[in-house]
Amino acid sequence: MPLLLGAIASDFNASPIQLGTLGAVQLSCTAIGAILLSKLATIVNGRTLVLIAILFELLVNIASAMADSMTTITLLRAISGLSQGALLASAAAVAALSTNTERTFSFYNSTLALFAVLGLLLGAQIIELYGHGGGFLIIAVIDLIALFFIYKQFPHFLIQKKSITREIEPTSKASIKFRPMFALVLFGAALSGTQTFIERIGVWHGGSIGTIGQSLAAGWSLAIVAPFLVIPLIRKFGGVTALTGAYIFFACVALALSLTTSLSFYLIAAALFTPTALFIESLQFGILGSIDNTGKLAALGPAAISIGSGFGPIIAGSVVGIYGLKSIGVLACLFFLISIFALFPLAVQTYKNNYR
Protein backbone atom coordinates (compact mmCIF):
# COMPACT_ATOMS: atom_id res chain seq x y z
CA MET A 1 0.00 0.00 0.00
CA PRO A 2 2.78 2.61 0.57
CA LEU A 3 3.76 2.49 -3.11
CA LEU A 4 0.12 2.39 -4.19
CA LEU A 5 -0.69 5.42 -2.07
CA GLY A 6 2.17 7.25 -3.73
CA ALA A 7 0.86 6.23 -7.17
CA ILE A 8 -2.67 7.32 -6.25
CA ALA A 9 -1.30 10.67 -5.06
CA SER A 10 0.44 11.14 -8.40
CA ASP A 11 -2.36 9.80 -10.63
CA PHE A 12 -5.13 11.82 -8.99
CA ASN A 13 -3.08 14.74 -7.62
CA ALA A 14 -4.32 13.84 -4.13
CA SER A 15 -3.52 16.03 -1.13
CA PRO A 16 -2.17 14.68 2.19
CA ILE A 17 -5.65 14.98 3.70
CA GLN A 18 -7.18 13.01 0.80
CA LEU A 19 -4.57 10.28 1.19
CA GLY A 20 -5.17 10.20 4.91
CA THR A 21 -8.92 9.95 4.38
CA LEU A 22 -8.49 7.08 1.91
CA GLY A 23 -6.35 5.14 4.39
CA ALA A 24 -8.75 5.94 7.22
CA VAL A 25 -11.78 4.66 5.31
CA GLN A 26 -10.12 1.39 4.34
CA LEU A 27 -8.70 0.70 7.78
CA SER A 28 -11.90 1.66 9.60
CA CYS A 29 -13.76 -0.84 7.44
CA THR A 30 -11.04 -3.38 8.26
CA ALA A 31 -12.00 -2.96 11.91
CA ILE A 32 -15.66 -3.52 11.05
CA GLY A 33 -14.76 -6.62 9.06
CA ALA A 34 -12.79 -8.07 11.96
CA ILE A 35 -15.63 -7.42 14.41
CA LEU A 36 -18.16 -8.99 12.05
CA LEU A 37 -15.95 -12.06 11.67
CA SER A 38 -15.65 -12.43 15.45
CA LYS A 39 -19.48 -12.52 15.61
CA LEU A 40 -20.32 -14.52 12.48
CA ALA A 41 -17.67 -17.18 13.15
CA THR A 42 -19.57 -18.22 16.28
CA ILE A 43 -22.39 -19.59 14.10
CA VAL A 44 -20.82 -20.07 10.64
CA ASN A 45 -17.76 -22.15 9.80
CA GLY A 46 -14.86 -19.69 9.75
CA ARG A 47 -13.28 -21.35 6.72
CA THR A 48 -16.34 -20.48 4.62
CA LEU A 49 -16.14 -16.85 5.69
CA VAL A 50 -12.43 -16.72 4.81
CA LEU A 51 -13.07 -18.05 1.31
CA ILE A 52 -15.79 -15.45 0.74
CA ALA A 53 -13.51 -12.68 2.04
CA ILE A 54 -10.56 -13.54 -0.22
CA LEU A 55 -12.86 -13.82 -3.25
CA PHE A 56 -14.29 -10.35 -2.58
CA GLU A 57 -10.77 -9.00 -2.10
CA LEU A 58 -9.76 -10.37 -5.49
CA LEU A 59 -12.71 -8.79 -7.28
CA VAL A 60 -12.33 -5.44 -5.52
CA ASN A 61 -8.64 -5.16 -6.44
CA ILE A 62 -9.48 -5.82 -10.10
CA ALA A 63 -12.10 -3.07 -9.93
CA SER A 64 -9.63 -0.74 -8.15
CA ALA A 65 -7.19 -1.12 -11.04
CA MET A 66 -9.83 0.36 -13.36
CA ALA A 67 -10.99 3.15 -11.02
CA ASP A 68 -10.78 6.66 -12.47
CA SER A 69 -11.48 8.90 -9.48
CA MET A 70 -10.64 9.30 -5.80
CA THR A 71 -14.31 8.75 -4.91
CA THR A 72 -14.37 5.38 -6.66
CA ILE A 73 -11.03 4.34 -5.18
CA THR A 74 -12.21 5.27 -1.69
CA LEU A 75 -15.46 3.28 -2.04
CA LEU A 76 -13.63 0.20 -3.33
CA ARG A 77 -11.02 0.38 -0.58
CA ALA A 78 -13.84 0.46 1.96
CA ILE A 79 -15.15 -2.86 0.60
CA SER A 80 -11.59 -4.20 0.53
CA GLY A 81 -11.20 -3.23 4.18
CA LEU A 82 -14.17 -5.40 5.18
CA SER A 83 -12.57 -8.41 3.47
CA GLN A 84 -9.14 -7.72 4.93
CA GLY A 85 -10.57 -7.40 8.42
CA ALA A 86 -12.25 -10.80 8.14
CA LEU A 87 -9.00 -12.38 6.91
CA LEU A 88 -6.88 -10.84 9.67
CA ALA A 89 -9.36 -11.80 12.38
CA SER A 90 -9.51 -15.36 11.08
CA ALA A 91 -5.74 -15.70 11.18
CA ALA A 92 -5.60 -14.33 14.73
CA ALA A 93 -8.45 -16.57 15.93
CA VAL A 94 -6.91 -19.72 14.47
CA ALA A 95 -3.58 -18.80 16.04
CA ALA A 96 -5.21 -18.35 19.46
CA LEU A 97 -7.03 -21.65 19.11
CA SER A 98 -3.74 -23.44 18.41
CA THR A 99 -1.41 -24.75 21.09
CA ASN A 100 1.15 -21.98 20.54
CA THR A 101 -0.22 -18.59 19.51
CA GLU A 102 3.12 -16.88 18.91
CA ARG A 103 4.47 -19.66 16.69
CA THR A 104 1.28 -19.96 14.62
CA PHE A 105 0.90 -16.20 14.21
CA SER A 106 4.58 -16.00 13.23
CA PHE A 107 3.91 -18.50 10.46
CA TYR A 108 1.04 -16.35 9.14
CA ASN A 109 3.17 -13.20 9.27
CA SER A 110 6.04 -14.89 7.46
CA THR A 111 3.70 -16.07 4.71
CA LEU A 112 2.30 -12.56 4.44
CA ALA A 113 5.85 -11.22 4.12
CA LEU A 114 6.66 -13.70 1.36
CA PHE A 115 3.69 -12.54 -0.73
CA ALA A 116 4.54 -8.89 0.01
CA VAL A 117 8.09 -9.34 -1.29
CA LEU A 118 6.75 -10.71 -4.57
CA GLY A 119 4.30 -7.82 -4.80
CA LEU A 120 6.91 -5.15 -4.07
CA LEU A 121 9.56 -6.53 -6.41
CA LEU A 122 7.07 -6.68 -9.27
CA GLY A 123 4.95 -3.75 -8.18
CA ALA A 124 7.64 -1.07 -7.94
CA GLN A 125 8.52 -1.40 -11.62
CA ILE A 126 4.92 -1.84 -12.80
CA ILE A 127 3.65 1.13 -10.75
CA GLU A 128 6.31 3.34 -12.32
CA LEU A 129 5.09 2.29 -15.77
CA TYR A 130 1.33 1.91 -15.29
CA GLY A 131 0.47 3.79 -12.09
CA HIS A 132 -2.07 2.58 -9.53
CA GLY A 133 -3.83 0.31 -12.06
CA GLY A 134 -0.78 -1.87 -12.51
CA GLY A 135 -0.22 -2.02 -8.76
CA PHE A 136 -3.74 -3.22 -8.00
CA LEU A 137 -3.53 -5.85 -10.71
CA ILE A 138 -0.37 -7.24 -9.10
CA ILE A 139 -2.26 -7.51 -5.80
CA ALA A 140 -5.17 -9.21 -7.59
CA VAL A 141 -2.80 -11.86 -8.95
CA ILE A 142 -1.45 -12.45 -5.43
CA ASP A 143 -5.05 -12.67 -4.16
CA LEU A 144 -5.71 -15.40 -6.72
CA ILE A 145 -2.70 -17.39 -5.49
CA ALA A 146 -3.82 -16.85 -1.88
CA LEU A 147 -7.31 -18.10 -2.74
CA PHE A 148 -5.81 -21.37 -3.97
CA PHE A 149 -3.75 -21.90 -0.80
CA ILE A 150 -6.65 -20.94 1.48
CA TYR A 151 -8.91 -23.41 -0.30
CA LYS A 152 -6.33 -26.17 0.11
CA GLN A 153 -4.95 -25.49 3.58
CA PHE A 154 -6.98 -23.13 5.78
CA PRO A 155 -8.58 -25.07 8.67
CA HIS A 156 -12.21 -25.20 9.75
CA PHE A 157 -12.86 -23.29 12.99
CA LEU A 158 -15.56 -21.80 15.23
CA ILE A 159 -15.20 -19.10 17.86
CA GLN A 160 -16.95 -19.62 21.18
CA LYS A 161 -19.72 -17.13 21.84
CA LYS A 162 -18.64 -16.40 25.39
CA SER A 163 -15.04 -15.43 25.92
CA ILE A 164 -13.30 -17.14 28.85
CA THR A 165 -10.85 -14.63 30.24
CA ARG A 166 -8.10 -16.09 32.40
CA GLU A 167 -7.44 -14.53 35.76
CA ILE A 168 -4.35 -12.35 35.80
CA GLU A 169 -3.86 -10.70 39.14
CA PRO A 170 -4.04 -8.00 40.26
CA THR A 171 -5.63 -6.56 37.13
CA SER A 172 -9.42 -6.58 36.82
CA LYS A 173 -11.16 -8.49 34.02
CA ALA A 174 -12.33 -5.22 32.46
CA SER A 175 -8.79 -3.89 32.49
CA ILE A 176 -7.45 -7.15 31.03
CA LYS A 177 -9.61 -6.61 27.95
CA PHE A 178 -9.23 -2.82 27.75
CA ARG A 179 -5.45 -2.55 28.14
CA PRO A 180 -4.40 -4.70 25.19
CA MET A 181 -7.11 -3.23 22.95
CA PHE A 182 -6.00 0.31 23.83
CA ALA A 183 -2.37 -0.62 23.21
CA LEU A 184 -3.23 -2.14 19.83
CA VAL A 185 -5.27 0.93 18.82
CA LEU A 186 -2.26 3.17 19.44
CA PHE A 187 0.06 0.70 17.73
CA GLY A 188 -2.19 0.66 14.67
CA ALA A 189 -2.40 4.46 14.58
CA ALA A 190 1.38 4.81 14.62
CA LEU A 191 1.81 2.03 12.07
CA SER A 192 -0.71 3.29 9.51
CA GLY A 193 0.13 6.95 9.98
CA THR A 194 3.76 6.22 9.13
CA GLN A 195 2.98 3.80 6.29
CA THR A 196 0.66 6.30 4.64
CA PHE A 197 3.53 8.74 4.16
CA ILE A 198 6.57 6.46 4.08
CA GLU A 199 6.78 6.69 0.29
CA ARG A 200 6.30 10.47 0.39
CA ILE A 201 9.08 10.74 2.98
CA GLY A 202 11.38 8.76 0.69
CA VAL A 203 10.67 11.05 -2.26
CA TRP A 204 11.25 14.04 0.04
CA HIS A 205 14.67 12.56 0.89
CA GLY A 206 15.44 12.29 -2.82
CA GLY A 207 14.62 8.63 -3.47
CA SER A 208 12.86 7.26 -6.55
CA ILE A 209 9.86 4.93 -6.41
CA GLY A 210 12.08 2.10 -7.64
CA THR A 211 14.66 2.67 -4.89
CA ILE A 212 12.02 2.99 -2.19
CA GLY A 213 10.30 -0.15 -3.48
CA GLN A 214 13.57 -2.08 -3.28
CA SER A 215 14.07 -0.93 0.32
CA LEU A 216 10.56 -1.95 1.32
CA ALA A 217 11.01 -5.28 -0.48
CA ALA A 218 14.23 -5.86 1.47
CA GLY A 219 12.27 -5.14 4.66
CA TRP A 220 9.57 -7.63 3.75
CA SER A 221 12.31 -10.16 2.96
CA LEU A 222 13.62 -9.70 6.50
CA ALA A 223 10.03 -10.01 7.73
CA ILE A 224 9.87 -13.56 6.37
CA VAL A 225 12.29 -14.69 9.09
CA ALA A 226 11.76 -12.00 11.75
CA PRO A 227 8.59 -13.52 13.31
CA PHE A 228 10.36 -16.86 13.78
CA LEU A 229 12.84 -15.14 16.11
CA VAL A 230 10.02 -14.56 18.60
CA ILE A 231 10.09 -17.93 20.41
CA PRO A 232 13.93 -18.22 20.64
CA LEU A 233 14.19 -14.68 22.00
CA ILE A 234 11.41 -15.30 24.51
CA ARG A 235 13.22 -18.41 25.73
CA LYS A 236 16.56 -16.62 25.97
CA PHE A 237 15.65 -13.16 27.29
CA GLY A 238 12.00 -13.44 28.38
CA GLY A 239 8.88 -12.14 26.66
CA VAL A 240 8.81 -8.84 28.53
CA THR A 241 12.36 -7.96 27.51
CA ALA A 242 11.70 -9.01 23.90
CA LEU A 243 8.50 -6.95 23.69
CA THR A 244 9.90 -3.85 25.39
CA GLY A 245 13.13 -3.92 23.40
CA ALA A 246 11.25 -4.33 20.12
CA TYR A 247 8.94 -1.40 20.93
CA ILE A 248 11.85 0.90 21.80
CA PHE A 249 13.69 -0.16 18.64
CA PHE A 250 10.53 0.48 16.60
CA ALA A 251 10.20 3.98 18.06
CA CYS A 252 13.81 4.72 17.05
CA VAL A 253 13.19 3.41 13.52
CA ALA A 254 10.16 5.69 13.17
CA LEU A 255 12.19 8.69 14.29
CA ALA A 256 14.98 7.82 11.88
CA LEU A 257 12.56 7.62 8.94
CA SER A 258 11.64 11.27 9.07
CA LEU A 259 14.40 13.00 11.04
CA THR A 260 17.43 11.67 9.17
CA THR A 261 18.90 13.88 6.44
CA SER A 262 20.53 10.96 4.64
CA LEU A 263 18.73 8.92 1.97
CA SER A 264 20.83 5.88 2.90
CA PHE A 265 19.72 6.02 6.55
CA TYR A 266 16.12 6.48 5.42
CA LEU A 267 16.31 3.37 3.23
CA ILE A 268 17.74 1.32 6.11
CA ALA A 269 14.99 2.55 8.46
CA ALA A 270 12.31 1.83 5.84
CA ALA A 271 13.66 -1.72 5.45
CA LEU A 272 13.58 -2.30 9.22
CA PHE A 273 10.07 -0.91 9.72
CA THR A 274 7.99 -3.89 8.58
CA PRO A 275 9.97 -6.79 10.13
CA THR A 276 9.94 -4.99 13.49
CA ALA A 277 6.16 -4.47 13.24
CA LEU A 278 5.49 -8.15 12.48
CA PHE A 279 7.82 -9.25 15.28
CA ILE A 280 5.89 -7.11 17.76
CA GLU A 281 2.52 -8.32 16.45
CA SER A 282 3.42 -11.95 17.14
CA LEU A 283 4.17 -11.02 20.76
CA GLN A 284 1.02 -8.93 21.07
CA PHE A 285 -1.23 -11.72 19.84
CA GLY A 286 0.62 -14.18 22.03
CA ILE A 287 -0.54 -12.11 24.99
CA LEU A 288 -4.13 -12.06 23.70
CA GLY A 289 -4.05 -15.84 23.19
CA SER A 290 -2.72 -16.37 26.70
CA ILE A 291 -5.43 -14.20 28.24
CA ASP A 292 -8.26 -15.85 26.30
CA ASN A 293 -7.74 -19.17 24.48
CA THR A 294 -11.23 -19.23 22.90
CA GLY A 295 -10.07 -17.09 19.96
CA LYS A 296 -12.57 -14.28 20.52
CA LEU A 297 -10.19 -11.73 22.05
CA ALA A 298 -7.52 -12.52 19.45
CA ALA A 299 -10.08 -12.11 16.66
CA LEU A 300 -10.83 -8.63 17.99
CA GLY A 301 -7.12 -7.76 17.98
CA PRO A 302 -7.07 -6.87 14.25
CA ALA A 303 -10.18 -4.77 14.84
CA ALA A 304 -8.35 -2.77 17.52
CA ILE A 305 -5.30 -2.29 15.27
CA SER A 306 -7.58 -1.31 12.40
CA ILE A 307 -9.49 1.20 14.50
CA GLY A 308 -6.21 2.86 15.37
CA SER A 309 -5.11 2.53 11.77
CA GLY A 310 -8.28 4.26 10.66
CA PHE A 311 -7.48 7.31 12.76
CA GLY A 312 -3.75 7.17 12.09
CA PRO A 313 -3.72 8.47 8.49
CA ILE A 314 -6.10 11.34 9.35
CA ILE A 315 -4.01 12.35 12.36
CA ALA A 316 -0.79 11.97 10.40
CA GLY A 317 -2.19 13.87 7.41
CA SER A 318 -3.25 16.75 9.66
CA VAL A 319 0.11 16.83 11.45
CA VAL A 320 2.02 16.72 8.15
CA GLY A 321 -0.09 19.56 6.82
CA ILE A 322 0.94 21.71 9.79
CA TYR A 323 4.47 20.59 10.69
CA GLY A 324 5.71 18.80 7.57
CA LEU A 325 6.94 15.25 6.99
CA LYS A 326 9.51 15.43 9.81
CA SER A 327 6.69 15.26 12.33
CA ILE A 328 5.65 11.70 11.30
CA GLY A 329 8.45 10.00 13.24
CA VAL A 330 7.85 12.04 16.38
CA LEU A 331 4.11 11.25 16.31
CA ALA A 332 4.73 7.51 15.78
CA CYS A 333 7.34 7.41 18.55
CA LEU A 334 4.89 9.00 21.01
CA PHE A 335 2.16 6.48 20.16
CA PHE A 336 4.55 3.52 20.45
CA LEU A 337 5.70 4.60 23.91
CA ILE A 338 2.14 4.99 25.21
CA SER A 339 1.24 1.61 23.68
CA ILE A 340 4.01 -0.30 25.46
CA PHE A 341 3.17 1.50 28.71
CA ALA A 342 -0.41 0.15 28.48
CA LEU A 343 0.64 -3.37 27.45
CA PHE A 344 3.58 -3.81 29.83
CA PRO A 345 1.68 -4.96 32.98
CA LEU A 346 -0.13 -7.72 31.06
CA ALA A 347 3.08 -8.79 29.38
CA VAL A 348 4.71 -9.22 32.79
CA GLN A 349 1.85 -11.41 34.04
CA THR A 350 1.50 -13.41 30.80
CA TYR A 351 5.13 -14.38 30.39
CA LYS A 352 5.56 -15.03 34.12
CA ASN A 353 2.72 -17.55 33.95
CA ASN A 354 3.58 -19.20 30.64
CA TYR A 355 7.34 -18.96 30.20
CA ARG A 356 8.95 -19.75 33.51
C-alpha positions in Angstrom: 0.0 0.0 0.0 2.8 2.6 0.6 3.8 2.5 -3.1 0.1 2.4 -4.2 -0.7 5.4 -2.1 2.2 7.2 -3.7 0.9 6.2 -7.2 -2.7 7.3 -6.3 -1.3 10.7 -5.1 0.4 11.1 -8.4 -2.4 9.8 -10.6 -5.1 11.8 -9.0 -3.1 14.7 -7.6 -4.3 13.8 -4.1 -3.5 16.0 -1.1 -2.2 14.7 2.2 -5.7 15.0 3.7 -7.2 13.0 0.8 -4.6 10.3 1.2 -5.2 10.2 4.9 -8.9 9.9 4.4 -8.5 7.1 1.9 -6.4 5.1 4.4 -8.7 5.9 7.2 -11.8 4.7 5.3 -10.1 1.4 4.3 -8.7 0.7 7.8 -11.9 1.7 9.6 -13.8 -0.8 7.4 -11.0 -3.4 8.3 -12.0 -3.0 11.9 -15.7 -3.5 11.0 -14.8 -6.6 9.1 -12.8 -8.1 12.0 -15.6 -7.4 14.4 -18.2 -9.0 12.0 -16.0 -12.1 11.7 -15.7 -12.4 15.5 -19.5 -12.5 15.6 -20.3 -14.5 12.5 -17.7 -17.2 13.1 -19.6 -18.2 16.3 -22.4 -19.6 14.1 -20.8 -20.1 10.6 -17.8 -22.1 9.8 -14.9 -19.7 9.7 -13.3 -21.3 6.7 -16.3 -20.5 4.6 -16.1 -16.8 5.7 -12.4 -16.7 4.8 -13.1 -18.1 1.3 -15.8 -15.5 0.7 -13.5 -12.7 2.0 -10.6 -13.5 -0.2 -12.9 -13.8 -3.3 -14.3 -10.3 -2.6 -10.8 -9.0 -2.1 -9.8 -10.4 -5.5 -12.7 -8.8 -7.3 -12.3 -5.4 -5.5 -8.6 -5.2 -6.4 -9.5 -5.8 -10.1 -12.1 -3.1 -9.9 -9.6 -0.7 -8.2 -7.2 -1.1 -11.0 -9.8 0.4 -13.4 -11.0 3.1 -11.0 -10.8 6.7 -12.5 -11.5 8.9 -9.5 -10.6 9.3 -5.8 -14.3 8.8 -4.9 -14.4 5.4 -6.7 -11.0 4.3 -5.2 -12.2 5.3 -1.7 -15.5 3.3 -2.0 -13.6 0.2 -3.3 -11.0 0.4 -0.6 -13.8 0.5 2.0 -15.1 -2.9 0.6 -11.6 -4.2 0.5 -11.2 -3.2 4.2 -14.2 -5.4 5.2 -12.6 -8.4 3.5 -9.1 -7.7 4.9 -10.6 -7.4 8.4 -12.2 -10.8 8.1 -9.0 -12.4 6.9 -6.9 -10.8 9.7 -9.4 -11.8 12.4 -9.5 -15.4 11.1 -5.7 -15.7 11.2 -5.6 -14.3 14.7 -8.5 -16.6 15.9 -6.9 -19.7 14.5 -3.6 -18.8 16.0 -5.2 -18.3 19.5 -7.0 -21.7 19.1 -3.7 -23.4 18.4 -1.4 -24.8 21.1 1.1 -22.0 20.5 -0.2 -18.6 19.5 3.1 -16.9 18.9 4.5 -19.7 16.7 1.3 -20.0 14.6 0.9 -16.2 14.2 4.6 -16.0 13.2 3.9 -18.5 10.5 1.0 -16.4 9.1 3.2 -13.2 9.3 6.0 -14.9 7.5 3.7 -16.1 4.7 2.3 -12.6 4.4 5.8 -11.2 4.1 6.7 -13.7 1.4 3.7 -12.5 -0.7 4.5 -8.9 0.0 8.1 -9.3 -1.3 6.8 -10.7 -4.6 4.3 -7.8 -4.8 6.9 -5.2 -4.1 9.6 -6.5 -6.4 7.1 -6.7 -9.3 4.9 -3.8 -8.2 7.6 -1.1 -7.9 8.5 -1.4 -11.6 4.9 -1.8 -12.8 3.7 1.1 -10.8 6.3 3.3 -12.3 5.1 2.3 -15.8 1.3 1.9 -15.3 0.5 3.8 -12.1 -2.1 2.6 -9.5 -3.8 0.3 -12.1 -0.8 -1.9 -12.5 -0.2 -2.0 -8.8 -3.7 -3.2 -8.0 -3.5 -5.9 -10.7 -0.4 -7.2 -9.1 -2.3 -7.5 -5.8 -5.2 -9.2 -7.6 -2.8 -11.9 -8.9 -1.4 -12.5 -5.4 -5.0 -12.7 -4.2 -5.7 -15.4 -6.7 -2.7 -17.4 -5.5 -3.8 -16.9 -1.9 -7.3 -18.1 -2.7 -5.8 -21.4 -4.0 -3.8 -21.9 -0.8 -6.7 -20.9 1.5 -8.9 -23.4 -0.3 -6.3 -26.2 0.1 -4.9 -25.5 3.6 -7.0 -23.1 5.8 -8.6 -25.1 8.7 -12.2 -25.2 9.7 -12.9 -23.3 13.0 -15.6 -21.8 15.2 -15.2 -19.1 17.9 -16.9 -19.6 21.2 -19.7 -17.1 21.8 -18.6 -16.4 25.4 -15.0 -15.4 25.9 -13.3 -17.1 28.8 -10.9 -14.6 30.2 -8.1 -16.1 32.4 -7.4 -14.5 35.8 -4.3 -12.4 35.8 -3.9 -10.7 39.1 -4.0 -8.0 40.3 -5.6 -6.6 37.1 -9.4 -6.6 36.8 -11.2 -8.5 34.0 -12.3 -5.2 32.5 -8.8 -3.9 32.5 -7.4 -7.1 31.0 -9.6 -6.6 28.0 -9.2 -2.8 27.7 -5.5 -2.5 28.1 -4.4 -4.7 25.2 -7.1 -3.2 23.0 -6.0 0.3 23.8 -2.4 -0.6 23.2 -3.2 -2.1 19.8 -5.3 0.9 18.8 -2.3 3.2 19.4 0.1 0.7 17.7 -2.2 0.7 14.7 -2.4 4.5 14.6 1.4 4.8 14.6 1.8 2.0 12.1 -0.7 3.3 9.5 0.1 6.9 10.0 3.8 6.2 9.1 3.0 3.8 6.3 0.7 6.3 4.6 3.5 8.7 4.2 6.6 6.5 4.1 6.8 6.7 0.3 6.3 10.5 0.4 9.1 10.7 3.0 11.4 8.8 0.7 10.7 11.1 -2.3 11.2 14.0 0.0 14.7 12.6 0.9 15.4 12.3 -2.8 14.6 8.6 -3.5 12.9 7.3 -6.6 9.9 4.9 -6.4 12.1 2.1 -7.6 14.7 2.7 -4.9 12.0 3.0 -2.2 10.3 -0.2 -3.5 13.6 -2.1 -3.3 14.1 -0.9 0.3 10.6 -1.9 1.3 11.0 -5.3 -0.5 14.2 -5.9 1.5 12.3 -5.1 4.7 9.6 -7.6 3.8 12.3 -10.2 3.0 13.6 -9.7 6.5 10.0 -10.0 7.7 9.9 -13.6 6.4 12.3 -14.7 9.1 11.8 -12.0 11.8 8.6 -13.5 13.3 10.4 -16.9 13.8 12.8 -15.1 16.1 10.0 -14.6 18.6 10.1 -17.9 20.4 13.9 -18.2 20.6 14.2 -14.7 22.0 11.4 -15.3 24.5 13.2 -18.4 25.7 16.6 -16.6 26.0 15.6 -13.2 27.3 12.0 -13.4 28.4 8.9 -12.1 26.7 8.8 -8.8 28.5 12.4 -8.0 27.5 11.7 -9.0 23.9 8.5 -6.9 23.7 9.9 -3.9 25.4 13.1 -3.9 23.4 11.3 -4.3 20.1 8.9 -1.4 20.9 11.8 0.9 21.8 13.7 -0.2 18.6 10.5 0.5 16.6 10.2 4.0 18.1 13.8 4.7 17.1 13.2 3.4 13.5 10.2 5.7 13.2 12.2 8.7 14.3 15.0 7.8 11.9 12.6 7.6 8.9 11.6 11.3 9.1 14.4 13.0 11.0 17.4 11.7 9.2 18.9 13.9 6.4 20.5 11.0 4.6 18.7 8.9 2.0 20.8 5.9 2.9 19.7 6.0 6.5 16.1 6.5 5.4 16.3 3.4 3.2 17.7 1.3 6.1 15.0 2.5 8.5 12.3 1.8 5.8 13.7 -1.7 5.5 13.6 -2.3 9.2 10.1 -0.9 9.7 8.0 -3.9 8.6 10.0 -6.8 10.1 9.9 -5.0 13.5 6.2 -4.5 13.2 5.5 -8.1 12.5 7.8 -9.3 15.3 5.9 -7.1 17.8 2.5 -8.3 16.5 3.4 -11.9 17.1 4.2 -11.0 20.8 1.0 -8.9 21.1 -1.2 -11.7 19.8 0.6 -14.2 22.0 -0.5 -12.1 25.0 -4.1 -12.1 23.7 -4.0 -15.8 23.2 -2.7 -16.4 26.7 -5.4 -14.2 28.2 -8.3 -15.9 26.3 -7.7 -19.2 24.5 -11.2 -19.2 22.9 -10.1 -17.1 20.0 -12.6 -14.3 20.5 -10.2 -11.7 22.0 -7.5 -12.5 19.5 -10.1 -12.1 16.7 -10.8 -8.6 18.0 -7.1 -7.8 18.0 -7.1 -6.9 14.3 -10.2 -4.8 14.8 -8.3 -2.8 17.5 -5.3 -2.3 15.3 -7.6 -1.3 12.4 -9.5 1.2 14.5 -6.2 2.9 15.4 -5.1 2.5 11.8 -8.3 4.3 10.7 -7.5 7.3 12.8 -3.7 7.2 12.1 -3.7 8.5 8.5 -6.1 11.3 9.4 -4.0 12.4 12.4 -0.8 12.0 10.4 -2.2 13.9 7.4 -3.3 16.8 9.7 0.1 16.8 11.4 2.0 16.7 8.1 -0.1 19.6 6.8 0.9 21.7 9.8 4.5 20.6 10.7 5.7 18.8 7.6 6.9 15.2 7.0 9.5 15.4 9.8 6.7 15.3 12.3 5.7 11.7 11.3 8.5 10.0 13.2 7.9 12.0 16.4 4.1 11.3 16.3 4.7 7.5 15.8 7.3 7.4 18.6 4.9 9.0 21.0 2.2 6.5 20.2 4.5 3.5 20.4 5.7 4.6 23.9 2.1 5.0 25.2 1.2 1.6 23.7 4.0 -0.3 25.5 3.2 1.5 28.7 -0.4 0.2 28.5 0.6 -3.4 27.5 3.6 -3.8 29.8 1.7 -5.0 33.0 -0.1 -7.7 31.1 3.1 -8.8 29.4 4.7 -9.2 32.8 1.8 -11.4 34.0 1.5 -13.4 30.8 5.1 -14.4 30.4 5.6 -15.0 34.1 2.7 -17.5 34.0 3.6 -19.2 30.6 7.3 -19.0 30.2 9.0 -19.8 33.5 
